């Protein structure tokens, strides 16, 4: 056994539980601090326990669970680190095949982005009593989680990634600072227990009615509800009466939709937006994301529109719509950028990459037919005194590699967030279109901007046919629209996007 610092209380004899587990070949070990002031775990103490499946370390002063400890426990499926002084969670924890991860009652301010790597196995996640203000977007990959505890944190918004956890049975969000719940709650079709007490909720969405058939227990009280009668019902805990009151009085879109669905005739008009999910086996439909792209501009969603028929007027309205969204919803492209491409002018499959600016050659929209290096754009923008384009270029100029979308023939389709290529420019002859929304901020921004674009564009058409397109990197695949996105689009429930400060100008959208 390796030498340890006994002066600091890390002598292996201070952990008789480990010695016993090793001697008897136990698959479980429970280590509690008690009167022992343990501040550090030595991987050497865990090295003989490669067979261990369950480990609990609680009530100690340890501030981390080191990567070497993770490597020493390859068989671990349950890890409980409750009641310690953890300030961060080592990403290597996410390399284990954990079914249960409990890190409640610590001092965590964030969770690692790698948490989504536990998607295949994780069923229970407890991060209560920490200092979390948000969850990483990778949480949306945790499709097998059935119990999620986020109580006693500092969440001001409902974590939208939770809506992708379709097997979620128990959700605890009490004692946070949330002011609203999303209309998409109905997407949690397996939810049986929900706690949202002790927040700052002023009302509950009518979409809560979608949970009526399977929600068995809910803690809704101790919120500043504007409706005082509802506040009393929520405090009573009588869920049956809560649903009855919501059904009678809710005016939210979901409540209206439920009434409309019950009374609609068989001759009702088709939905304004129709979403189709092509077979996953169609590899040509997948947009690949390289590691260079993930470092330069990490987030992107892509979708395909078919059956389009533009006129000069409708095309101009669509271009004006992009310009408006770039100015407002995208905050002058600081939050996100939109790219649109004529699918008949490009070849699949498509790749989102990042390359040195001297290696990016394409014909930008302002100069069709003439190829030029991306590194020369500043000179041209300065020559034409194009202040707006210079601002967009400055967003990526510090990067060694600039993000580009490339088709299967190697043609550059867009330099995000600056300008599109003339090669894939849309026109009145465009009948099918690929739309990309990319961001260096987060995936939610991409989804929100795309939802706004599709919703607004669909108002100009009898019906908009949308095909979901998977975007894949080495870790995961994200498809837009996802089932919850479809719910939003069809019901007209669009998430809020931070508004920019710019005016909605009429410069050609790039």
KEBA-779738 format. One record per residue (C-alpha): y, z, x. Coordinates in steps of 0.1 Angstrom, whole numbers, always signed. Layout:
BEGIN
<r <Y Z X>>;
...
! end
This chain:
BEGIN
<r <+0 +0 +0>>;
<r <+35 -8 +12>>;
<r <+58 +18 +26>>;
<r <+82 +32 +0>>;
<r <+113 +54 +2>>;
<r <+100 +88 -9>>;
<r <+134 +104 -4>>;
<r <+147 +84 -34>>;
<r <+118 +94 -56>>;
<r <+99 +61 -53>>;
<r <+67 +75 -39>>;
<r <+38 +60 -58>>;
<r <+27 +95 -66>>;
<r <+58 +98 -87>>;
<r <+41 +72 -109>>;
<r <+7 +86 -116>>;
<r <+4 +62 -146>>;
<r <+3 +33 -122>>;
<r <-23 +49 -100>>;
<r <-45 +56 -130>>;
<r <-41 +21 -144>>;
<r <-51 +7 -110>>;
<r <-80 +30 -105>>;
<r <-94 +25 -140>>;
<r <-86 -12 -144>>;
<r <-64 -5 -174>>;
<r <-46 -33 -191>>;
<r <-17 -11 -202>>;
<r <+7 +12 -183>>;
<r <+35 +33 -198>>;
<r <+61 +47 -173>>;
<r <+88 +71 -186>>;
<r <+115 +86 -165>>;
<r <+114 +121 -179>>;
<r <+127 +144 -152>>;
<r <+122 +118 -125>>;
<r <+154 +101 -114>>;
<r <+139 +67 -107>>;
<r <+166 +41 -98>>;
<r <+144 +12 -86>>;
<r <+110 -4 -90>>;
<r <+91 -15 -59>>;
<r <+71 -47 -64>>;
<r <+45 -32 -40>>;
<r <+37 -6 -66>>;
<r <+28 -33 -91>>;
<r <+10 -57 -68>>;
<r <-25 -42 -75>>;
<r <-20 -46 -113>>;
<r <-23 -83 -117>>;
<r <-46 -77 -146>>;
<r <-20 -57 -165>>;
<r <-11 -71 -199>>;
<r <+13 -45 -212>>;
<r <+40 -26 -193>>;
<r <+65 -1 -206>>;
<r <+93 +13 -183>>;
<r <+117 +35 -202>>;
<r <+141 +63 -198>>;
<r <+149 +56 -162>>;
<r <+180 +47 -142>>;
<r <+167 +12 -131>>;
<r <+194 -14 -133>>;
<r <+171 -44 -129>>;
<r <+135 -56 -132>>;
<r <+133 -77 -100>>;
<r <+118 -112 -98>>;
<r <+92 -99 -74>>;
<r <+79 -76 -101>>;
<r <+76 -105 -125>>;
<r <+56 -124 -98>>;
<r <+33 -94 -94>>;
<r <+23 -93 -131>>;
<r <+12 -129 -140>>;
<r <-10 -116 -169>>;
<r <+18 -97 -187>>;
<r <+22 -104 -224>>;
<r <+42 -74 -234>>;
<r <+72 -60 -215>>;
<r <+91 -30 -228>>;
<r <+122 -20 -208>>;
<r <+139 +2 -233>>;
<r <+164 +29 -226>>;
<r <+172 +21 -190>>;
<r <+204 +10 -173>>;
<r <+198 -27 -171>>;
<r <+230 -47 -165>>;
<r <+212 -81 -165>>;
<r <+178 -95 -173>>;
<r <+162 -114 -144>>;
<r <+155 -151 -154>>;
<r <+121 -148 -138>>;
<r <+111 -126 -168>>;
<r <+112 -159 -188>>;
<r <+85 -173 -165>>;
<r <+59 -149 -179>>;
<r <+39 -157 -211>>;
<r <+54 -128 -230>>;
<r <+46 -122 -267>>;
<r <+68 -91 -269>>;
<r <+100 -85 -250>>;
<r <+120 -53 -256>>;
<r <+151 -46 -236>>;
<r <+170 -24 -262>>;
<r <+192 +5 -253>>;
<r <+205 -9 -220>>;
<r <+238 -23 -208>>;
<r <+232 -60 -211>>;
<r <+263 -82 -217>>;
<r <+244 -115 -217>>;
<r <+208 -129 -218>>;
<r <+196 -156 -194>>;
<r <+197 -193 -205>>;
<r <+161 -195 -195>>;
<r <+151 -174 -225>>;
<r <+141 -206 -243>>;
<r <+112 -209 -218>>;
<r <+94 -183 -238>>;
<r <+93 -206 -268>>;
<r <+55 -211 -268>>;
<r <+46 -174 -268>>;
<r <+74 -150 -278>>;
<r <+70 -133 -311>>;
<r <+91 -101 -308>>;
<r <+125 -99 -292>>;
<r <+144 -66 -293>>;
<r <+178 -65 -276>>;
<r <+194 -38 -298>>;
<r <+220 -13 -284>>;
<r <+235 -35 -257>>;
<r <+269 -52 -252>>;
<r <+260 -87 -263>>;
<r <+288 -109 -277>>;
<r <+267 -141 -281>>;
<r <+233 -155 -275>>;
<r <+224 -184 -252>>;
<r <+218 -217 -271>>;
<r <+183 -218 -257>>;
<r <+174 -191 -283>>;
<r <+170 -219 -308>>;
<r <+138 -229 -290>>;
<r <+121 -196 -299>>;
<r <+104 -211 -330>>;
<r <+75 -185 -329>>;
<r <+97 -154 -331>>;
<r <+89 -133 -361>>;
<r <+110 -102 -353>>;
<r <+145 -103 -339>>;
<r <+165 -71 -334>>;
<r <+202 -76 -325>>;
<r <+216 -43 -339>>;
<r <+243 -23 -322>>;
<r <+259 -51 -302>>;
<r <+293 -68 -302>>;
<r <+285 -100 -321>>;
<r <+315 -113 -340>>;
<r <+297 -144 -354>>;
<r <+263 -150 -368>>;
<r <+243 -166 -339>>;
<r <+237 -201 -352>>;
<r <+207 -206 -329>>;
<r <+188 -180 -351>>;
<r <+187 -206 -379>>;
<r <+161 -226 -360>>;
<r <+136 -197 -361>>;
<r <+117 -208 -391>>;
<r <+89 -182 -387>>;
<r <+114 -153 -385>>;
<r <+102 -125 -408>>;
<r <+125 -96 -398>>;
<r <+161 -100 -387>>;
<r <+183 -70 -378>>;
<r <+220 -76 -372>>;
<r <+234 -43 -384>>;
<r <+262 -25 -365>>;
<r <+280 -56 -352>>;
<r <+314 -71 -360>>;
<r <+304 -102 -380>>;
<r <+329 -113 -406>>;
<r <+307 -138 -424>>;
<r <+272 -152 -427>>;
<r <+264 -189 -426>>;
<r <+257 -209 -457>>;
<r <+225 -222 -440>>;
<r <+207 -188 -444>>;
<r <+183 -206 -468>>;
<r <+168 -223 -438>>;
<r <+151 -190 -428>>;
<r <+122 -197 -452>>;
<r <+100 -169 -439>>;
<r <+125 -141 -438>>;
<r <+113 -109 -456>>;
<r <+136 -82 -441>>;
<r <+172 -86 -432>>;
<r <+198 -60 -420>>;
<r <+235 -68 -419>>;
<r <+249 -34 -427>>;
<r <+279 -19 -409>>;
<r <+296 -52 -401>>;
<r <+329 -67 -413>>;
<r <+315 -88 -441>>;
<r <+339 -95 -470>>;
<r <+314 -115 -490>>;
<r <+279 -129 -489>>;
<r <+273 -167 -492>>;
<r <+257 -180 -523>>;
<r <+230 -195 -500>>;
<r <+215 -161 -499>>;
<r <+200 -170 -533>>;
<r <+176 -194 -514>>;
<r <+160 -162 -500>>;
<r <+153 -148 -534>>;
<r <+116 -156 -535>>;
<r <+106 -142 -502>>;
<r <+132 -116 -491>>;
<r <+117 -82 -498>>;
<r <+141 -58 -481>>;
<r <+178 -60 -472>>;
<r <+204 -36 -459>>;
<r <+237 -50 -469>>;
<r <+259 -19 -473>>;
<r <+288 -5 -453>>;
<r <+308 -37 -452>>;
<r <+344 -42 -465>>;
<r <+334 -65 -494>>;
<r <+364 -78 -514>>;
<r <+344 -75 -546>>;
<r <+341 -37 -551>>;
<r <+314 -40 -577>>;
<r <+293 -60 -554>>;
<r <+300 -34 -526>>;
<r <+285 -7 -548>>;
<r <+254 -29 -555>>;
<r <+250 -36 -518>>;
<r <+252 +1 -510>>;
<r <+225 +9 -537>>;
<r <+199 -12 -519>>;
<r <+187 -27 -552>>;
<r <+180 -62 -540>>;
<r <+170 -74 -574>>;
<r <+204 -65 -588>>;
<r <+222 -80 -558>>;
<r <+205 -114 -564>>;
<r <+212 -112 -601>>;
<r <+249 -105 -595>>;
<r <+251 -133 -569>>;
<r <+234 -157 -593>>;
<r <+259 -149 -620>>;
<r <+291 -147 -600>>;
<r <+287 -166 -567>>;
<r <+310 -196 -563>>;
<r <+298 -207 -529>>;
<r <+286 -243 -525>>;
<r <+250 -232 -524>>;
<r <+252 -215 -558>>;
<r <+268 -245 -573>>;
<r <+241 -267 -557>>;
<r <+214 -245 -572>>;
<r <+229 -249 -607>>;
<r <+233 -286 -602>>;
<r <+198 -290 -590>>;
<r <+184 -272 -621>>;
<r <+204 -295 -645>>;
<r <+203 -328 -627>>;
<r <+186 -357 -645>>;
<r <+161 -380 -629>>;
<r <+188 -407 -628>>;
<r <+210 -386 -605>>;
<r <+228 -406 -577>>;
<r <+211 -406 -543>>;
<r <+225 -383 -516>>;
<r <+255 -398 -496>>;
<r <+237 -392 -463>>;
<r <+200 -400 -459>>;
<r <+183 -387 -428>>;
<r <+151 -402 -414>>;
<r <+129 -386 -387>>;
<r <+111 -414 -367>>;
<r <+76 -407 -353>>;
<r <+77 -386 -321>>;
<r <+54 -411 -305>>;
<r <+83 -436 -302>>;
<r <+93 -430 -266>>;
<r <+119 -457 -267>>;
<r <+139 -435 -291>>;
<r <+142 -406 -266>>;
<r <+173 -401 -246>>;
<r <+164 -386 -212>>;
<r <+188 -362 -195>>;
<r <+187 -359 -157>>;
<r <+192 -327 -137>>;
<r <+224 -342 -123>>;
<r <+237 -347 -158>>;
<r <+229 -311 -167>>;
<r <+250 -299 -138>>;
<r <+279 -321 -146>>;
<r <+280 -321 -185>>;
<r <+251 -300 -197>>;
<r <+251 -306 -235>>;
<r <+246 -338 -255>>;
<r <+234 -348 -290>>;
<r <+226 -384 -300>>;
<r <+219 -400 -334>>;
<r <+215 -435 -347>>;
<r <+231 -452 -377>>;
<r <+215 -483 -393>>;
<r <+222 -507 -421>>;
<r <+260 -507 -414>>;
<r <+284 -533 -427>>;
<r <+320 -532 -414>>;
<r <+351 -550 -425>>;
<r <+382 -551 -403>>;
<r <+397 -523 -424>>;
<r <+366 -500 -425>>;
<r <+362 -505 -387>>;
<r <+397 -495 -381>>;
<r <+393 -464 -403>>;
<r <+362 -455 -383>>;
<r <+381 -459 -350>>;
<r <+410 -438 -364>>;
<r <+385 -411 -374>>;
<r <+371 -409 -338>>;
<r <+407 -406 -325>>;
<r <+415 -379 -350>>;
<r <+384 -359 -341>>;
<r <+390 -363 -304>>;
<r <+425 -349 -308>>;
<r <+417 -320 -332>>;
<r <+380 -310 -334>>;
<r <+374 -319 -297>>;
<r <+407 -304 -286>>;
<r <+418 -335 -268>>;
<r <+383 -339 -254>>;
<r <+383 -306 -237>>;
<r <+356 -293 -260>>;
<r <+336 -325 -266>>;
<r <+338 -363 -265>>;
<r <+324 -390 -288>>;
<r <+309 -423 -277>>;
<r <+299 -451 -301>>;
<r <+277 -481 -291>>;
<r <+265 -513 -307>>;
<r <+227 -510 -305>>;
<r <+222 -547 -305>>;
<r <+242 -550 -272>>;
<r <+221 -525 -253>>;
<r <+184 -519 -244>>;
<r <+164 -487 -248>>;
<r <+154 -463 -234>>;
<r <+187 -445 -227>>;
<r <+195 -420 -199>>;
<r <+223 -394 -196>>;
<r <+229 -392 -159>>;
<r <+256 -381 -134>>;
<r <+265 -403 -104>>;
<r <+291 -404 -76>>;
<r <+322 -423 -90>>;
<r <+318 -450 -63>>;
<r <+284 -458 -76>>;
<r <+295 -462 -113>>;
<r <+303 -498 -120>>;
<r <+312 -510 -155>>;
<r <+337 -530 -175>>;
<r <+358 -504 -194>>;
<r <+372 -510 -229>>;
<r <+406 -519 -216>>;
<r <+393 -547 -193>>;
<r <+363 -564 -209>>;
<r <+344 -587 -186>>;
<r <+356 -573 -153>>;
<r <+334 -547 -136>>;
<r <+351 -520 -116>>;
<r <+341 -487 -99>>;
<r <+349 -455 -118>>;
<r <+366 -442 -87>>;
<r <+394 -469 -93>>;
<r <+403 -457 -128>>;
<r <+430 -434 -117>>;
<r <+449 -462 -100>>;
<r <+447 -484 -131>>;
<r <+458 -456 -155>>;
<r <+487 -447 -132>>;
<r <+497 -484 -130>>;
<r <+498 -486 -168>>;
<r <+514 -451 -172>>;
<r <+486 -441 -195>>;
<r <+491 -403 -195>>;
<r <+464 -396 -221>>;
<r <+437 -413 -201>>;
<r <+448 -396 -169>>;
<r <+444 -362 -187>>;
<r <+408 -371 -197>>;
<r <+400 -383 -162>>;
<r <+412 -350 -147>>;
<r <+385 -332 -167>>;
<r <+358 -347 -145>>;
<r <+377 -356 -113>>;
<r <+368 -323 -95>>;
<r <+330 -331 -100>>;
<r <+310 -348 -72>>;
<r <+291 -367 -99>>;
<r <+305 -381 -131>>;
<r <+285 -381 -164>>;
<r <+274 -415 -177>>;
<r <+252 -428 -205>>;
<r <+231 -458 -192>>;
<r <+208 -481 -211>>;
<r <+173 -494 -201>>;
<r <+188 -524 -182>>;
<r <+210 -501 -161>>;
<r <+242 -510 -179>>;
<r <+267 -481 -181>>;
<r <+276 -475 -218>>;
<r <+301 -446 -214>>;
<r <+318 -425 -188>>;
<r <+322 -392 -207>>;
<r <+347 -378 -216>>;
<r <+370 -406 -204>>;
<r <+361 -441 -217>>;
<r <+334 -463 -231>>;
<r <+321 -495 -217>>;
<r <+332 -529 -232>>;
<r <+295 -539 -229>>;
<r <+285 -517 -259>>;
<r <+317 -519 -279>>;
<r <+313 -518 -317>>;
<r <+328 -546 -339>>;
<r <+328 -559 -374>>;
<r <+294 -574 -366>>;
<r <+278 -541 -357>>;
<r <+249 -533 -380>>;
<r <+233 -504 -361>>;
<r <+251 -479 -339>>;
<r <+242 -452 -314>>;
<r <+265 -422 -314>>;
<r <+267 -396 -286>>;
<r <+286 -363 -286>>;
<r <+286 -345 -252>>;
<r <+302 -313 -241>>;
<r <+305 -290 -210>>;
<r <+310 -261 -233>>;
<r <+279 -256 -255>>;
<r <+254 -274 -278>>;
<r <+269 -260 -310>>;
<r <+302 -278 -303>>;
<r <+283 -311 -301>>;
<r <+265 -305 -333>>;
<r <+296 -295 -352>>;
<r <+316 -325 -341>>;
<r <+287 -349 -349>>;
<r <+284 -333 -384>>;
<r <+321 -338 -390>>;
<r <+319 -374 -379>>;
<r <+289 -383 -401>>;
<r <+303 -365 -431>>;
<r <+337 -381 -429>>;
<r <+323 -416 -421>>;
<r <+298 -414 -450>>;
<r <+327 -411 -475>>;
<r <+335 -447 -468>>;
<r <+300 -459 -476>>;
<r <+276 -460 -506>>;
<r <+250 -443 -484>>;
<r <+248 -435 -447>>;
<r <+213 -439 -432>>;
<r <+209 -416 -402>>;
<r <+180 -416 -378>>;
<r <+173 -385 -357>>;
<r <+172 -391 -319>>;
<r <+155 -367 -295>>;
<r <+173 -358 -263>>;
<r <+149 -345 -236>>;
<r <+153 -328 -203>>;
<r <+127 -312 -181>>;
<r <+128 -280 -201>>;
<r <+131 -290 -237>>;
<r <+138 -316 -264>>;
<r <+167 -313 -288>>;
<r <+168 -336 -319>>;
<r <+198 -343 -340>>;
<r <+199 -339 -369>>;
<r <+175 -309 -369>>;
<r <+163 -296 -402>>;
<r <+191 -271 -405>>;
<r <+216 -298 -396>>;
<r <+201 -319 -424>>;
<r <+206 -290 -448>>;
<r <+243 -288 -438>>;
<r <+249 -326 -441>>;
<r <+232 -330 -475>>;
<r <+249 -299 -490>>;
<r <+282 -306 -474>>;
<r <+282 -273 -456>>;
<r <+300 -282 -423>>;
<r <+304 -255 -396>>;
<r <+339 -247 -384>>;
<r <+351 -263 -352>>;
<r <+380 -248 -332>>;
<r <+410 -270 -338>>;
<r <+430 -284 -310>>;
<r <+467 -283 -305>>;
<r <+473 -320 -303>>;
<r <+486 -344 -329>>;
<r <+463 -369 -344>>;
<r <+477 -400 -326>>;
<r <+468 -436 -333>>;
<r <+458 -448 -298>>;
<r <+426 -468 -297>>;
<r <+396 -445 -294>>;
<r <+379 -448 -261>>;
! end
